[in-house]
């Protein structure tokens, strides 16, 4: 069992539902046959107040000071802070933001040092996490910088749908200026490589959405498609890639045309995430493509309104953990490395 994928888990904002969805996911002991989970934070502070299922084995952690001391066969927790935090569920604070940073930074360092095989991040508050040493809009931007990647790609994935975004956490009014031929080319190259390397698709088919209503209506409603996006698509077609577009976003998703493609490149955040979360919210996973490491997360936020009620649905976080296992195996296979485990982890809830 020592060669199971080691999955680091950052706890996110402690005032949100992060600790709860981590706890509920790790209650499924079957997961331990497929990975070694490593939570970055003090286990007693995070999970002691959760209600216990009297019919289930209690969830216990191996609390260690460093990831080098983790062991397979049970959940591990790496101590990231010594002080006690006074937290109120649903009310983010300076303390909960600091804990989120400490957890993420510690897990990212261990991932960079090769002590972990992948990272699964619980939700943070982008506003509450800001500090002098952390000025990033979100996980994606931080990890891209931390691992020295020239560019990365936010890729939302489920069993039936994959949607990437050319631009990320920026104001809508900034999108047209941000979209350049160089950016679109870089994002499409990352997407095509990830579909091969991480998802095992030898000849991926990719659709590109238009920026304007009706994809510009041949220039009547905007010229970005004719002048910018379509020439990039033609370049990829000439190179032998199966990249098509531009498609009007409403009709593309409304008619189910997305099912004909292995992935879709949306040009801005909401254009891709609204249909994705409408169609695959519960089981959707956020994957950061283009990094030299593997990072997944649930496709939702901190959900402060649910915190402290033990009503949060852990499905998306569980899928993020499962997908991290799958991606480790697939990336190793792509690199010619023998798989660590005999097959994919079980899907479904812990009571199935």
PEHU-V137267 format. One record per residue. N is the residue number from 1. RES is the residue in one small letter. SS is DSSP state (hx for helix, st for strand, lp for the rest). OMEGA is omega in whole degrees, 0 to 359 (* if undefined). Layout:
{{N/RES/SS/OMEGA} {N/RES/SS/OMEGA}}
This chain:
{{1/x/lp/184} {2/x/lp/181} {3/x/lp/175} {4/x/lp/176} {5/x/st/179} {6/x/st/185} {7/x/st/174} {8/x/st/181} {9/x/st/173} {10/x/st/194} {11/x/lp/181} {12/x/lp/179} {13/x/lp/185} {14/x/lp/177} {15/x/lp/178} {16/x/lp/185} {17/x/lp/182} {18/x/hx/180} {19/x/hx/182} {20/x/hx/182} {21/x/hx/173} {22/x/hx/182} {23/x/hx/182} {24/x/hx/179} {25/x/hx/184} {26/x/hx/174} {27/x/lp/179} {28/x/lp/185} {29/x/hx/177} {30/x/hx/182} {31/x/hx/183} {32/x/hx/175} {33/x/hx/187} {34/x/lp/179} {35/x/st/173} {36/x/st/181} {37/x/st/181} {38/x/st/180} {39/x/st/180} {40/x/st/181} {41/x/lp/182} {42/x/lp/187} {43/x/hx/182} {44/x/hx/180} {45/x/hx/186} {46/x/hx/195} {47/x/hx/186} {48/x/lp/184} {49/x/lp/181} {50/x/lp/179} {51/x/lp/182} {52/x/lp/173} {53/x/lp/186} {54/x/lp/181} {55/x/lp/183} {56/x/lp/173} {57/x/lp/179} {58/x/lp/180} {59/x/lp/180} {60/x/lp/183} {61/x/st/167} {62/x/st/182} {63/x/st/183} {64/x/st/179} {65/x/lp/184} {66/x/lp/182} {67/x/hx/178} {68/x/hx/183} {69/x/hx/181} {70/x/lp/181} {71/x/lp/177} {72/x/lp/175} {73/x/lp/176} {74/x/lp/176} {75/x/st/177} {76/x/st/175} {77/x/st/178} {78/x/st/181} {79/x/lp/181} {80/x/lp/179} {81/x/lp/182} {82/x/lp/187} {83/x/lp/175} {84/x/lp/178} {85/x/lp/171} {86/x/lp/187} {87/x/lp/173} {88/x/st/181} {89/x/lp/178} {90/x/lp/181} {91/x/st/180} {92/x/lp/184} {93/x/lp/175} {94/x/hx/180} {95/x/hx/181} {96/x/hx/175} {97/x/hx/179} {98/x/hx/179} {99/x/hx/179} {100/x/hx/179} {101/x/hx/181} {102/x/hx/180} {103/x/hx/182} {104/x/hx/182} {105/x/hx/180} {106/x/hx/179} {107/x/hx/180} {108/x/hx/178} {109/x/hx/180} {110/x/hx/176} {111/x/hx/178} {112/x/hx/182} {113/x/lp/178} {114/x/lp/179} {115/x/lp/176} {116/x/lp/177} {117/x/lp/180} {118/x/st/180} {119/x/st/174} {120/x/st/187} {121/x/st/171} {122/x/lp/189} {123/x/lp/173} {124/x/lp/168} {125/x/lp/183} {126/x/lp/179} {127/x/lp/187} {128/x/lp/182} {129/x/lp/184} {130/x/lp/177} {131/x/st/181} {132/x/lp/181} {133/x/lp/180} {134/x/st/180} {135/x/lp/182} {136/x/lp/178} {137/x/lp/182} {138/x/lp/179} {139/x/hx/187} {140/x/hx/182} {141/x/hx/178} {142/x/hx/184} {143/x/hx/177} {144/x/hx/178} {145/x/hx/186} {146/x/hx/182} {147/x/lp/172} {148/x/lp/179} {149/x/lp/179} {150/x/lp/181} {151/x/lp/175} {152/x/lp/186} {153/x/st/173} {154/x/st/184} {155/x/st/176} {156/x/st/187} {157/x/st/170} {158/x/lp/181} {159/x/lp/186} {160/x/lp/188} {161/x/lp/172} {162/x/st/180} {163/x/st/176} {164/x/st/180} {165/x/st/181} {166/x/lp/174} {167/x/lp/187} {168/x/lp/186} {169/x/lp/176} {170/x/lp/179} {171/x/lp/183} {172/x/hx/182} {173/x/hx/181} {174/x/hx/187} {175/x/hx/183} {176/x/hx/180} {177/x/hx/181} {178/x/hx/182} {179/x/lp/176} {180/x/lp/178} {181/x/hx/180} {182/x/hx/180} {183/x/hx/180} {184/x/hx/179} {185/x/hx/180} {186/x/hx/182} {187/x/hx/179} {188/x/hx/178} {189/x/hx/177} {190/x/hx/182} {191/x/hx/180} {192/x/hx/179} {193/x/hx/181} {194/x/hx/178} {195/x/hx/177} {196/x/hx/188} {197/x/hx/188} {198/x/lp/183} {199/x/lp/173} {200/x/lp/180} {201/x/lp/188} {202/x/lp/183} {203/x/lp/187} {204/x/lp/174} {205/x/st/185} {206/x/st/175} {207/x/st/178} {208/x/st/180} {209/x/st/175} {210/x/lp/179} {211/x/lp/188} {212/x/lp/174} {213/x/hx/181} {214/x/hx/182} {215/x/hx/176} {216/x/hx/181} {217/x/lp/178} {218/x/lp/176} {219/x/st/182} {220/x/lp/184} {221/x/lp/181} {222/x/st/186} {223/x/lp/184} {224/x/hx/180} {225/x/hx/183} {226/x/hx/189} {227/x/hx/187} {228/x/hx/191} {229/x/hx/183} {230/x/hx/176} {231/x/hx/177} {232/x/hx/178} {233/x/hx/179} {234/x/hx/178} {235/x/hx/180} {236/x/hx/177} {237/x/hx/179} {238/x/hx/177} {239/x/lp/178} {240/x/lp/179} {241/x/lp/180} {242/x/st/181} {243/x/st/187} {244/x/st/179} {245/x/st/0} {246/x/st/183} {247/x/st/171} {248/x/lp/190} {249/x/hx/185} {250/x/hx/180} {251/x/hx/181} {252/x/hx/179} {253/x/hx/183} {254/x/hx/181} {255/x/lp/180} {256/x/lp/181} {257/x/hx/180} {258/x/hx/181} {259/x/hx/180} {260/x/hx/186} {261/x/lp/178} {262/x/lp/178} {263/x/st/179} {264/x/st/173} {265/x/st/172} {266/x/st/185} {267/x/lp/175} {268/x/lp/192} {269/x/hx/187} {270/x/hx/179} {271/x/hx/180} {272/x/hx/188} {273/x/hx/178} {274/x/hx/178} {275/x/hx/180} {276/x/hx/183} {277/x/hx/174} {278/x/hx/185} {279/x/hx/189} {280/x/hx/189} {281/x/lp/187} {282/x/lp/185} {283/x/lp/180} {284/x/lp/180} {285/x/st/175} {286/x/st/180} {287/x/st/178} {288/x/st/179} {289/x/st/177} {290/x/lp/178} {291/x/lp/175} {292/x/lp/180} {293/x/lp/181} {294/x/lp/175} {295/x/st/175} {296/x/st/176} {297/x/st/171} {298/x/st/184} {299/x/lp/180} {300/x/lp/183} {301/x/lp/187} {302/x/lp/178} {303/x/lp/181} {304/x/hx/183} {305/x/hx/179} {306/x/hx/187} {307/x/lp/177} {308/x/lp/182} {309/x/lp/182} {310/x/lp/179} {311/x/lp/184} {312/x/lp/178} {313/x/lp/184} {314/x/lp/188} {315/x/hx/183} {316/x/hx/178} {317/x/hx/178} {318/x/hx/178} {319/x/hx/178} {320/x/hx/178} {321/x/hx/178} {322/x/hx/181} {323/x/hx/177} {324/x/hx/176} {325/x/hx/180} {326/x/hx/183} {327/x/hx/175} {328/x/hx/181} {329/x/hx/183} {330/x/hx/180} {331/x/hx/175} {332/x/hx/179} {333/x/hx/180} {334/x/hx/180} {335/x/lp/179} {336/x/lp/180} {337/x/lp/180} {338/x/lp/180} {339/x/lp/181} {340/x/lp/185} {341/x/lp/188} {342/x/lp/182} {343/x/lp/182} {344/x/lp/177} {345/x/lp/182} {346/x/lp/172} {347/x/lp/177} {348/x/lp/184} {349/x/lp/185} {350/x/lp/183} {351/x/lp/183} {352/x/lp/*}}
